[in-house]
Amino acid sequence: MSDTVIIGAGPSGLAAAYELTKHGASAMVLETSNKVGGLARTLEHEGCLFDIGPHRFYTKNREVHQLYLDILAEDVVLVKRLTRILYNNRLFDYPLTPLNVVRGLGLAECGLVISAYGLSQIRQYVSPREERTFEDWVTNRFGARLYESFFKNYTEKVWGIPCSHLGADWAAQRIKGLSLPEAARNALFRNNGRVKSLINEFLFPRLGSGQLYEKMRSIIEERGGIVQTNSRVKRILREGGRVRSLVIQGVDGVWSK
């Protein structure tokens, strides 16, 4: 039996098994669905491949970068980013470009956005207050007008939760390093990777984000590891402070150690 059992064949679970088998340890990965990759998997429908979400890859960590290249090999491609935001029935480039913003918003609206941002900075300077919610965090960095017209509606539509119920730390994690001045600076000078959400190109698997995890699975199995799909863990049985066995739906018997 395997020395280690990992529940879930998403990016983290497969990466753990990949490292274990790389160093000669045995590992078994159990996945409840019929595909590996978790939320980064790629699905096939009528001969077409679909990612179930955006999974661009960008990192400044050389070790992680090399791992990505080693696994994908000839199947990694460099993609020029093409992202646009539909706002008030107009398409805006993202990252922003100056002429596109001015043409789309108009000089008057641009002035209102800048004024609202300036007012938020003055208020924060005169009477600083702790950022508790998504609304607080975004308003301080983009102004009330952009928050009300773009961030609020989009965020509540996607997550189904009022922005006043989302934490400021969540906003900081989702919009790392970005603010209205940083977006404007990038529009004029380009940020050269300073802000991750503003990168202009990224690495991507040739056949969709899930290809990375399919190839990772193959490597794990070539090394003697096991990646077992359609296997839901029903119970975890412990003895003292140690896990001794698992009851797995769809598999006769249990894993035990």
N, C-alpha and C positions, 0 to 999 in steps of 0.2 A: 504494500500500500504506500501511498505518497506520504512524505514527511509533513507536508504542509497542504492544507486545503484552503482555497480562496473562494469566497462566495461573491459571484458577480464577474462577468467577463467584459466589463467596461474598460476604459483606458487605464484606470488605476489597477484593477485586478489583473489585467493582462501584463502590465508593466512589472508588477510584483513577480508574477510567474516567469516572465522573461529574464529578470535579474537572477532569480533563484536558480533556474535551469542553466543560465550562463555560467554560474559558479559551481555546477555539478550537483546541486540539490534537486530532489524530486518535488514536483508540485502538481496539484490537481485543481483546476478551475471549474466551478459549477455555475452554470448560467441558466436562469429560468426560461428565457426565450429561445428561439431557434436561430438567433443571430448573435455574433459577438460585436462589441463596439459600444454597447449601451446607447446613450443619447447621441453619440457620434457615429452610429452605424449608417450604412448605405443600403437602401432597399431597392429591389428591382420590380418594375411593373411594366408589363407589356413591352419588354425589351429595352426599357429605359432605366437609368439609374438615378435615384433621388436621395440626396442627403436630407435627413429630417430636421436639420438646423444648420446654421453657418458655423463652420469649424476651421477657420483660417489658422495657419500655424506660423507663429512668429516668436522668436526668443533670442535673447542676448546670451543665454547660457550655452557655452560651446559644447559641453558634454551632451546636453539634451538635443542640441542642433545636430550633432554627429550621430546620435542614436536614431534620430528621424531619418537621416540620409542612409545609414547602414541598413535599416529595416526596409525602406522603400526601394533603395538602389535605383535601377533604371526607371522606376515608376513614379519618381518625384519630378514635379514640374514647377517652374517659377511663373506665377500668375500676376499679371498687372491688374490692380484692383479697379473695379468699376462698381461703385456704390452710389446710389442716389436716393434722396429723401423726397417723398411726395408731400408737399405742404401747400395748402390753399390752391390745389389743382395745378401746381407748378413743380417741376423737378429741379432739385438742388444737388449739385455735386457734393460728395462727401469722400475725402476731405474737401473743405470749401475752396472755391476759387473766387477772387474778388468780383470780377465782372458778372459771374453767374448769380452771386448774392445780390448785387445791386440791381441787376435787371429783374430778378425774381421778386424781391421785396419792394424795390423802389426807394428813392432817397428818403422820403418822408418816414417810411416804416423803419428803415435803417437808423434814422435819427432817434425814433422812439425806443428802439431796442437799446441803443447806446445810452440814452438818457436813463432808462430804467435800470440798466446795469450800474451807472454812476450813482444813482440814488441808493441802490442797495449797498454799495460800498461805503457811502457816507453814513448810512444808518448803522452799519456794522462797526464803523470807526467810532461814531459818537456813543453808541450804546451796544457794545458787543454782547452777543448772547450765544449760548451753547447750541450747536447744530444737533438737533435731536431726530429730525425726520428728513426724508428724501426732499420734501418741499423746502426745508431750511437750506439744505446743502446746495441744491441746484439754484435756488434764488440768489444765494450769495455769490455764485460763480457765473451766472448767466443773466441775472436780473429777472424781475417779476414778469415782464412782458413775454420773453421767450419761454419761461417756465409755464405760464398760463396757456400760451398758444400752441406750444409744441410738446414739451416734456410731460406735462400733466396728462393730457389726453392720450398720448401714445403709451405712457407707462401704465396707466390705469386700464387701458384697453388690452394690453398684452398680459398683465399679471392679475387683473381682476381685483385689485386691492387699492383703496384710496392712498394717494401719495402721503397723506398725513399718518398712515399706518405703517409705512415703510421706513426703515431706519436710515440715518445718515451714513452709517458705516457701509450699508448695502450700496448706497449711491456712490460712495467713494470707491468701492470695489468694482462697480460696473462702469464707471466713467473715470478711470484712473488718470490723474494728471491733466484733465481737460477743463478748460474754462473759456469764457468768451475771449479774453485777451490772447490765450494760447491758440484758440481756433483762428483768430484773425492773424496772428503771427505766422501760423502755418500756411494760411492762404497766401500770404505775401512772400514768405521765404522758404517754405517747406521745412518739415521738422526733422528729417533724416533719422526717423525712428525714435525721437525723444519721447513722444507720446504714442503708446502702442495702438490706441484706437485710431490714429491718424496715419498709419503706414500706407504706402502706395503700392506695395507688392508683397507677395507672401508665397510660401511653399505650399504645395497641395498635391495629394495623390492623384495620379492620372485618371483613376476610375472612381473618384469620390473619397470622402473622408474615411469611410469604412474600410477601404482597401488597406490602410495602415494596420488595422486591427486584425484583418484576415491574414495578412502576411505575418504579423506577430504571432498569431495562433499557429501557423504552419511551422515557424521556427521553434516555438515551444514544444510542439509535438515531435519535431525532428530530433530534439534533444532528449526525448523520452518523457516529457511532461504530458499531462492529460488536460484537454479542454472539452468539457462535456456540456452540451446544450440540452434544452428541454429537461432540465434537472432542477427542480425547486427544492430548496432545503426546508423541510417541514419542522424539524426539531433539532436543537443543539443540546446534547446530553453532556453534563459536566460531572466531574468527580472531584470534589473539593474546589480548588480554584483553577482546575485544568479542564479543557474540552477533551472528552474521550471519544465521542462518536457523534455522527450526524445521521438523522433519518431523512432520506432523500426521496421525494416523490418521483415516480417514473423509473426508479432503480430498485432491483430486488435487494433486500437486506440493507445494511448500513455501512457507512465508512467508520472505521474505528482505529484508534491509535493507542 
